[in-house]
């Protein structure tokens, strides 16, 4: 091999450049946001772990059931029934979109299309006078 020294140096440079982002961000994980949970300690539609992982699939299924089939009642795994409604069921407990939905969605850098059809809850301004 005539150019083995150059090839080895090239491989080392490639590995150094490839691994730089890994070493540069080592230990710099972003802390997950603190969500504002309902104060009245109500039971959610499903278990917390399920809701964290699968709430979007649930809302998508609810949308399809309501719009396409006209079904409006959801029976949870506990047997309790709920109205399939983002605004009347979910936002009845999670009242502040900015302190619950948006914190997590911004952290994960996702842009759900819920508010293309639904009206976002109004933000109440405090400390302002007319």
N, C-alpha and C positions, 0 to 999 in steps of 0.2 A: 504494500500500500504506500503510494507516494504521498498522499495528502492526509494521512491518518491524524496528524496533529491538528490540522485545520478542521477536520470533521469532528474530532473530540471537543475542540474549543467551541465549535458551532453548536454542538449538542448541549454543552454546559450553558452557553448563553441562552439558548432556547429554553432550557429548563428553568433558568433563573428568571427570565421574563415571564414564562408561563406561571411560575409559582409566586411571583411578586404580589399579586392581589391577595392571595391566601395569607401570606406572611404579613402584609400591610394591614389587613383587617382582623388579624388574630386577636380575639378577646374583645372585639368592638361590637358585640351583638347589641341590637336595639332592644330595650326593655318593652315587653308588650304593654299596651295601654291599660289603664284602670278604667273599667266601665262603670257607669252609674247604674246600679241595679235598683229594682223597685224597693221602696222602703217597707212595704207591707208584707214582704216575704211570701208572696203568693207563689204557688207552684206553677211553673211554666207549662206550656202545652206538652212538652216532652222533657226528658231528663236533660240536665245542663250539658253533659258531654255530647249527647246526640245533637242538641241545638247548636253547639259550637261547630261541630263537624258538618252537619247536614241541613242547616236551616234554609239554605238557598234552594236545595232540592225540594224541601218541604213546601216552600213558598211557590216554587214552580209547579209542583203537583197541585197545590191548592188552586192556583190560577187556572190551570187546565181543567180541573174538576168543576170549578165555578163557571167559567166561560163556556166550555164545550159541553159539559154534561148537566149543568144547572144544579149540581150538588153543592150544598152550602154548609153541611155539618161534618165536622171532623171528629172521629172517635180516637182518643189517644190510647197509648198502651196501658194506661191505668183504667180505661173504661169511661173516663169523663168526656163529655162532648163539648166542642168549641165551634163557634162560628168561623168559617174559613175567611178571614178578613185581616189583611195587614193593618189597616187603620183601626178597626174596631176591636180586634183581639190582641195583636202584638203591641200596638202603640197605646193600648189601654193601660198596660203596665210600664212599658218602656217609653215614657212620655217624651223624653228629650232626644230627638234624632241626633243632634250634634254630640251629645254626651254618651250615646250608646252606639248607634249604628255607625256614624261617621268616624269615630275614634278607631274602631276595628278595621273598617274598610280603608281608611287612610293608611293605617299601619301595614296592611297587606297589599296596598296599592291596587285595589280593585274598584271598579266603578259599576255597581249594579244598576240595572235599568228600572228599578222600582218606581222611581219618581218621574219616569216618562209618562206613566198613566195615573199614578196616585198623586194626590196633593200633599206636598211635604207639610208636616206640622209647623205652625207658626212659631217663631222664636219670640218669647216674651222678653221685652226689654225692661230692665229694672233700673231704678234710680234716675229715670228721666221724667222731667216735668213738661207739661204742655205749654 
